Amino acid sequence: MTHPLALIVFLPLLGFLINGTFATALGGRRLGHTASALVGCGTPLLAFALTVMMFFRLQGGDYAPITEPLYRWATLGTLTFDIAFHFDRLSAVMTLIVTGVGSVIHIYATGYMHDDKSFGRFFAYLNLFLFFMLLLVLGRSMLVLFVGWEGVGLASYLLIGFWFDDLANAAAGRKAFITNRVGDFGFLLGMFLLWRAFGTLDMDTLNATFLSAATSGQGMLVNASLVGLLLFVGATGKSAQIPLYVWLPDAMAGPTPVSALIHAATMVTAGVYLIARMSGLYMQAPEASQVIAVVGVLTAFVAATIALVQTDIKKVLAYSTVSQLGFMFLALGVGAYGVAIFHVMTHAFFKACLFLGAGSVIHALGGEQDIRKMGGLRTKIPVTFWTFAIATAAIAGIPGLAGFFSKDEILWFAYASEKGGAPWLWALAAATALMTAFYMTRLLWLTFFGASRMDPHVESHVHESPLSMTGVLVVLALLSAGGGYLALPHFLEAQLPLPAVVPARESAEHLLLYVSIGLALAGVTAAVVMYRGAAGPATAAARSLAPVHRLLSGKYFVDELYAAVLVRPLAWFSEHVLLRGADRALLDGSLDGLGRLAQRTAGLLARVQNGSLQRYALFMLVGVAGVILWSWQHV
């Protein structure tokens, strides 16, 4: 019996095994660049083709979910743990995004990483990441999802720190890994509570149990909001929400294809997918949902303010990703689960295009990432410019492009949803949308417009990227332009119903739509006015608002706060209490003490055992006399 879903998952693993084996030169041989690229790109493309096939099979079956048992993982008494894959509307959309966008990023990487000495190892890591992400998305039970969840954490650590000989890259990989482990502690606790209450981790069964209990009015065996909050703690780590967002901007130290794959299209959306997948639980957890909405909108706002002043092209996009993830969680918090997944899809298109476009700029400038040292590139790398401009317009919310549709629906439900929508949520999200249009236009303008600020030597070598890179940019730009017309929320509505709106707020829908368009255009216009010419208005604004500018440039000094409150105290405790006290004093001291005791005992015995036959005979007589005396007393 064939297992197409298993093939989708395990094809990237096969690519990892082939490239990983030869990357370590087993047998003294290595694959060449061409062979490594064919394996590295071919396996995701085959997985994408199989996903398309399975989607049509799902459609032909009137969208009845397809479940594919693989094998029994373990049996403990009456308890069984099965590995099974599940393909429904939600997992179909996510799998198409992961394999489709993932495949084009792999193709882009063949050009971007062409001269890297560890070309094969890089593709092995990319394939490994894709395997774990597909395991996460297609797993039927929360247990299988968690294996993929931890796996993408491992793979992201390997990819972020790919250039590990640079200490900053290695540190960024460790920071991402450790921060995600903090969130995963909450995930595990939530999973344990569900298992204890229901004896299963099958997500469809859990959702149905929560929904049926709400319908029948029966009491639940576990508090839904408590479990929902614990799972959300895990999501804040993986999807970079307050307070665990600090790892994602530092993760930009990795190669640009890694930034596009992990931090735009796949890994960072895992938390969004988890909450959408467990929507039956969250529908019965209004307190947890309200927390999700508040954290999401605050994350979106804070990250957008930081992005306003960043000067590293990838850091601007990194904070933009954090902000857009906040929009997704805002949608989840007000019950618009399908809208959140819609924004996952459109974000995957335009943010992957932006990251890869940034990579094309960096490639053209020989590694330069400071936008203050760019300018005038639109005529020198025209394909990169036009694709970057389309993706910028999409994320800014220009009408007709992909980002406009998904962002506008989020704003609408943030205002009108009966499941927690509120005018203040809309106002904060709308202000964030205005800042998004501003900082993205600022990025576009400083990079591609105006007079050149490049070093003359760098400018003399500027060139357009190869077709393997620009072709991918064109594909993603087209998706950024037209992806919003797929009307994904309505496709998912049978599985993820849209929330009802407050009747008194229905009349405001068209007005808010026009306000949304006005905010996008205002943000674009303000950025052009401030940065055209010599950018005098921007300089004057930074000078007049120096304390605010310093605060934003320092990213609210959150990293410094964490270092002072958590990192240094824990380091001191580890050094002085655990290492010097427990390890050296207690463990080493006790072992050294036992060693010294053995030496002293041996010294005493050595005095007795000195080789004198007379002394030995005396000891024997004393011993015999002692035995006789003891025996006589006990007769």
N, C-alpha and C positions, 0 to 999 in steps of 0.2 A: 504494500500500500504506500503510495507516495504521500509526502507531507510537504505541501508547498509552503505553508507558514514556517515550518522548521527550516526549509531551504532559505527562505528570506532572512531568517535570523543567522543561520550558520554559514552562509556564503561569505560575509565579511570576516568571520572567524577563520575560514579557510585561507583568505587572503593574508590575514595576520600570520598564520602558521607558515605559509610559503615565504612571504617576505621576511618574517622574523627569523626563520631558520637560516636563510641565505644571508641576511644582514649580519648574523653572527659568524658567518663564514664557516659553517659546519662542513667538514670534508674539504676545507681549504678552497672552496669556490664561492663566488658571489654572483648574484644576478646582476646583469647590466641595468642601466637606467631604463632602457626601453622595456625590458622584461618586468622590472619592478613596477613600472607605471602601468603596464598592461594588466598585471595581477591586481595592483592596488586600485585601479579604476574599474577594471572589468567586473570584479565581484560586487561592488555596490550597484553598478549598472544592471547586472543580472538580477540583483535583489529588487531593484526598481521595476524592471520588466515583470517579474513575478508578482509584485504588489499591484501593478496595473491589472494583470490577469485576475488576481484575487478580487480586486474591486469590481470588475465586471461580473465575476461569479457571485459576489455579494448582491450586486444589483439584480442579476437574473433570478436570485432567490428571494426577491421582494425584501431585501435588506435584513433577512433573518440572520442573526449572528452565526458565524462559523467558528466552531470550537474544535481544536485538534489536539487530542491527548498525545503526549510523546512517550513518557514512561513514568513509572512510580519511583519517586525519589527516595522515600523512606516509609517504613511501617513501624509504628510504636504502639503495640497492643491493638486497640481498636482504631487508633488514629492513623490516617494515611496522608502523605504529602505527595501530590502529583505535579509533574511538570506538564503544563498544558498551555497552548496558545489560543488566543481569542481575537477574532476579527469581526468588529462591528463598525458602525458609522464613525465613531470617535477614533478607534484605533486605526481604521482605514485612512482617515485624514492625516493622523500623526505619522503613520508609516510612509505615506506618500511624501510628506514633507521631509522626513528623515532620509529616505533613500533618494528622493529626487534632488533636493538641495544639496544633500551630502555628496551625491555623485558629481555634480557640476563643480563643487568645491575641490573634490579630488582631482578633477581634470585641470582646474586652475593651478593646483599645487604642482603639477608636472612642469609648468613653466616657471613658477615662482621659486621652487626649490631645486631647480635643475642643477645648479652648481654646488649644492650642499654635499659634503662628503658622506653624510649619513642618509642619503636619499631613500634607500630601501627601508631603513629603520623607521623613518618618518611615516612612510606609507603603511608599515606594519602597525604603528600606533594609531593612525587614522582608522584603519580597518578594525582594530580592536575596540576603539571607541564606538564605532558604528554598530558592532555586534552587541555591545552592552546596552546601547540606546534602544536597539530593536527588541532586545530581551525585556527591557523596561516597558516599552510601549505595548508589546504583544502578549506579555505574561497575563494569564487569566487570574492568578491569585496574587495577593499582596506580597507573598513570600518570594515569588519569582520576580515580581516588580522590584522588590528590595535588592535582590541579587544584581539586577541590572543597574539599580540606583547606586549601589556601592561600586559597581564596575566602572560606570562613567566617571565616578570620582577618582578612581585609580588611573584610568586612561587620561583624564584631564591633567592629573599630576604629571604624568609622563610627557604629555604634549606641551604643557605650559613651560615645564623645565627642560624642553627638548635640547636647547643649547645650554646644557648644565655646566659647561666650563665657565660660563658667566654667572657669578655669584648672585646677581640680581634676579636672573631667570630661575635659578635653583630656589631662591628664597620665595619667589612668587608662587612656584609650584607647591612648596611646603605650606604657604599661607592658605592657598586654596584648599588643600587637602585637610588641614587642621580645622579650618572654619567650617567646612562641610561636615566634619565629624561631630562638631558641636550640635548642629542642626539634626543630624541623624540620631542623636540620643533621644530627642523628642519623638521622632518617627518610630523608633523601636518601642518606646513606652506606649504610644498609641496603638501599635500593632499588637502588643502583648495584651492590652486591655480588651481589644476586639476578640482575640483568640480565647481569652479567659471567659468572656461573656457568651460567645456564640459557638466556640469550638470549630470555627472555620475562618479562613482568610480569603475565600473566594469573593471577589469584589462585587460581582453581580448579586450573589446571595446576600451579602451584607447590605447592599443598597436596597434590595427588595425587603429585607427584614425591617429596616428602619422605616421604609415607606408604608409597609403593611401595619406596623405598630402605630404609626401616626393615623392611619385610616381607621383602624379598629379601636383606637383610644386606649390600647394596652400600654402598661408601663414598660420602659426599656430596662434591660439588664445592665446597661452602662450609660453614663451621661454623654449624650451625643456631642455637646459643646466641648466637654473636656477632651474627648478623643479628637474632635476636630481641631482644637487648638494645638494638641501635641503633634498631629500630622502637619499642621501649618508651620510649626517650629522647624520641622525637616524641610518644608518647602522654602522657608526664608533663607536657609543655607544654600540649597541647590539653585534657587531662583533669585538670589542676591537682593533680599528685601531687608529693611531695617529690622534688627541691628546687625545682620550678618552679611551685608552687601559689600564689605570692604575688600573682599578677595578679588572681585571681578575686575576693577580697574587695574590692579597690579598684574592680573593675568594677561594683560596686553603685551607683556614681555615676550610671550611666545611668538612663533611665526604667524604671519597674518592669516594664512588659511586656517590655522587653529582658532584664531579669534572669530573668524566667520562661521566655522563649523560648530564650535562649542558654545560660543557666547552670543551668537545671533540666531542660529537656526535650531539647535537641538538641546544641549544639556540644560541651559538656563530655563528652558520651558518645561522641564520635567516636573517642577513643583506645580505649575499651572495644570499640567495634565493630571497629576495625582488628585488635585482637588476637584477637577471636572469629572474624573473617573468615579470619585466618591461623592458625587452630587446628591445621591439619595441620603447619605449621612448629613451633609451640610444643609439640606433642605429642612432637617429637623434640628438644626443647631444655629438658631438666630444670633446668639451671643457670639459664637465663634465667627460667623459670617460677618458680623458688624466689625469685629476686630480686623478681619482680613481686609475689609473695605477701607478702614481707617489707615492701617499700615500701608496698604497699596497706594492710596492717594498721597500720603505723606512721603513715601519713598519716591514717587513720581515727581513730586514738587521739589524735594531736597536735591535729588540727583540732577534735575534740570537746572537749578540755580548754580550748581557746581560746574556743569557743562558750559555755562555762559562765559567763563573766563579761562578755560583750559587752552593750552597752546600746542599740545601734542595731538596730532591728527587722530591717533587711535584712542587717546584718552577721552577726547570729545565723544567719540562713538561709544566708548565703554560706558560713560555716564549716561549717554542717551539710551543704551540698552537697559541699564538699571531703571531709568525713568519709564521706558515703555513697558517693562515688566510690571512696574507699579500700576500702569493702566490696566493690564491684564488682571491683576489681583483685585483692583477696584471692581471690575466687571464680575469677577467671581463672587466678591463679597455682597453684591446686590442681586445675586441670583441669575445673572446673565451668562451662564456657563458657555453656551454656544458662541456668544459674542466674544468671550475671552479667547476661545480657540480660533475664531475668525481673525483676531488680532495676532495670534501666534503665527497664523499662516502668512498674513500680509507682512508682518514684521520679518519673518524669515526671508521673504523676497527682497524687501528694500534694504534691510540691515545687512544681509549677506552681500548685496550689491555694493553697499557703502563700504563695508570692511574690505572687500576685494578691490574696490576702486581705490581705497586708501593704500592698499598693498601695491597697486599699479603705480600710484604716485611715488611711494617709497622706492619701488624698483627703479623708476625713472630717475630719481634723484640720488641714487647710490646709497640709500639707507637713511636719508634725512626725514625726520618726522615732525619737526617744528614748523608750524604753519606761518610763523613770523619770518621764516627764511624761504618762503615760496612766492607765489604770485605770478600772474601772466602765463599760466600753464595751459590755458584753454586752446591755444593755437598750436602748442607743441605736442600735446597728447590728446587729440580731439575725441577719440573714441572713449577714453577714460573720462573726459570732461562731460560729454553728453550723457553717458550712462550714470555718472555720479549726480548730475543735475536732475535727472528724472527721479532717481531714488531719493534725492533731497526733497524734491517737490512732493513725493509720495509721503514721506514721514512728516513733512510740514503740514499736511492736510489740505493740499490744493485740490479743489473739486475735480472729480473724474478719475483721480488716481487711487491706487489701492488703499493707502493709509487713510484717506478721507473717509471711506465707507466704514471701516472698522473703528476708527477713532470717534466718529460721530455717533455711532451706536453706543459706544461706551459712555460718552457724555450724556446721551439721552437717558439711558437706564440709571446712570448715577443720579440723575435728577428725579426721574419719574417712577422708578421701580417700587412696587409695594413691599419688596423684601429688603428694605433698608436704604432706598434712595432718598437723597436729601439735597436741598438747594446748596448747602455749603460744600457738599462733596463735588457737585457740579462746578461751583465757583473755583475751587482749588484745582480741579482737573482742567478747567478752561484756562486758568492762568498758566498752568503747566504746558498746555497746547500752544499758547502764545509764545512762551519761552522756547519751546521746541522749534517753532518756525524761525525764531530769531537766531538761536545759536547754530542751527543747521545752515541757514543762509550765510551767517558769519563765516562758518567753516568753508562753504563753497566759494565765497567771495575772496577770502584771504588766500585760498589755495590756487584758484584759477583766474581771478580777475586782477585788475590793477597792474602797476608796474612790477617788474621782477625784483625780488629781494634776495635772489639766490646768489650763492657764491659763484663768481665767473667760471671757475673751473668746473663746478657742478653743472652750471647752466649749459656749458659747451657739450656736455655728454647726455643731455636729456633726450630720451627716445621713447616712443610708444612701446608698450608691452607686446609680447608675441601673441599670436592668434589663440593659443591655448588659454591665455588670460583674458584677452579682449572679447573673444567669442563668448566666454562664460558671462562677462559683464553685460553683453548685449541681451543674452537670454534672461538674466535676472532683471535687467531694466524693463524688458517687455512684461515680465511677470509683475514688476512693481507698478507698472502702468495699468495693466488689465486685471490683476488678481482680485480686485474688489468686486468685480462683476460676477464672481462665482456664487454669491449669496449663500455663503456657508452656514450662517445661523439658521436659515430655513431648512437646509439639508439636515442639520443636526437636531432640529426641533423635536422630531419623534423620539429621540433619545435624551436630549437636553432641552426641555421646554423653556421658552422664554418667559420671564416673570411678567405678571400682570402689572399694569401701570396705575398709579393713583389717579382716579377719575378727574379730580380737580386740576391735575397738571397736564392732561392730554392736550389741551388747547395751546400749550406753549411749544409744541414740537417744532413747528415750522419757524417760529421766532428763534428758538435755540439753534436751529440749523443755520439760519442766516448769521447769527452771532458767531457760530463756529467758523464759518467761512470768513467773516470779517476779522476774526482773531488771527487766522492763518495769514491772510493778506497783510494785516498790520504788522505781524512779526517779520515777514519778509521785507516789507517796505522799511521798517525801522532799521534792520540790519544793513540794508543797502545804503541808507542815508548816513549811518554812523561810520561805515567802513569804506565808502567810496573815496577816491582821491587819496589824501594823505592820512585818512582815518583820524582827523583832528577831533571830531565829536566824541569818538570812542576814548581817545586819550584824555580828553577833558573830563569825561564822565568818570573814568577810572581814578583820576586825580581828585575830583571833588568827593567821590565816595570811597576814599582810600581805605578806611576801616572795613567797609563791607567787601571791597575788592580783596583785601588781605585775607578776610575770613573765608571767602569763596575760593581764593587761590590755595588756601591751606586746607580746603575740603572740610571745613568746620573743625579741623584738627581732631577728627574722630580717631584716626590711627594713633596720634599722640596720646589721646585720652585712654584708649585701650592699652597702650604700652605702659602708661603710668598706673592705671588701676588694675590691670590684669597681668600683662606680660612680665614687667619687672618684679612685682611681688611674687608671682609664681616662680620666676627664675631664682629669686632670693631664697624662697622656701625650698626649692629643689636643691640649691647649692648648699645652704647652711643647715637645713633640717634633714632632708632626705639623704644627700650625699655625705656631708661631713658628720651629721649626727647618726642617722640610721645605718647608712652603708659603711662608712669608715669606722665610726666609733663602736656601733653595736655589732654589726656583722663581722667586719674585719677585726675589730677588737676582740670579740669572743673567739674567733678562730685563732687569732694570734695568741690569745690567752691560753687556749687549749694546747697550742703548740709549745708554749713556754712551760706549761704544767707537765707535759709529756717529757720535755727535756730535763726538768728538775727531778721528776720521778726516776727517769733513767739514770741521772747522776747519783741519786741515793742508792739505787739498786746496784750501780757499778761499784760502789764502795763495799757492798756486801759480797758481790761476786768478784772477788779479787784473785781467785786462783789458788787460795791456801787450802790444802787438803785437811789440815787440822781443824780449820774453822768450819769446813763443810761437815766433818765428822761430829763436831760439837753441836751444830745446828740439827743434825739428824738425831742425836741422843736427846736433845731438848724436845724435839718433836715427838719422839717415841714416848718419852716420859709424860708429856702432856696428854697424849692419846690414852695411855694407861690410867692416868689420874682421872681423866674425864669418864672413862669406861667404869672405873671402880665406884665413882660417885653415882652413876646411873644404874648400877646393878640392883 
